[in-house]
Amino acid sequence: SRPGWFSRLRQGLSRTGSGIAQVFTGTRIDEALYEELEAALLMADTGVKAAAALLDDLKRRVKAAKATDPAQVKALLADVVADWLSPLQRPFEIGETTPTVIMVAGVNGAGKTTTIGKLTRHLAEGDCKVLLAAADTFRAAAREQLGVWADRNRVEIVAQEGGDPAAVSFDAVQAGRARGCDVVIADTAGRLPTQLHLMDELKKIKRVIGKAMDGAPHEVLLVVDGNTGQNALAQVQAFDAALQLTGLVVTKLDGTAKGGVLASIAAWQKETGREVPVYFIGVGEQLEDLQPFDAREFAQALLG
Ligand code: GDP
């Protein structure tokens, strides 16, 4: 049987997304079915381009398979979606370099701090020595919350009340080297209280981390909320332009998320040639609710 997180993912996606499963309950494969399917894909937040491309691909496969039953079309759609999303799938592996420095970005509320807590757990289970850097020095709550995750995972944290985010990151990387840590994870601000531009601040943090250690940060991850639909794609584009992302985490796919945004991220990557894998998906608020992204599982959950 499927693990609990899979059913949470399926429930989350089907609550709003799938309309998709309903499309295949009829007896005929006709233009009305494809129109309904297009509407369902758009409702699931795939965006117009990805919906059109998925449909084209599906129609080709339906023809080639000489399918006669909508249930066959549904199975073929699962293949189409899985193939479409598979370029986003890549295992998250920590390299040989110690410490490996991971910078994590994302707008407030996306699930950044929670994701760092879960990722720390994931790494600590693999016997990695992790150090957290509270580089969101603007919000006391952010620092406190990261502290809670550090305690829960029994790892150290570098924080400085009201300090400069880049300086905190610099100190953390140096501390990570001095203490023989395997991984340093820097939590960054998702919004600034000042007139300063967030992207400039994040670029500065990235630059200063590079000064603390050649080649760092080794990973620049963006956390996006799977509920935010096409806005999530806009965030990916904006943060990637500023920071050259190395990977994504899509959160809250257990909630009311529609999931189609992954198809639009895949479409963007196809179009631009950028490769930014989705390393993990968030399927709950607990420490174990961070799962490696698997295109086929995701396609199955999406189709209900
Ligand atoms: P940040 O502002 O980006 O650091 O966001 P937080 O980590 O504080 O998360 C914002 C809210 O989203 C919190 O209530 C988290 O518990 C919740 N959250 C984060 N990830 C997930 C997830 O995968 N599923 C669910 N259901 N909630 C999540």
Residues whose N, C-alpha, C, O or C-beta is under 5 A from the ligand:
A	BS01	GDP	V107 N108 G109 A110 G111 K112 T113 T114 T115 T251 K252 L253 G255 G282 V283 G284 E285 D289
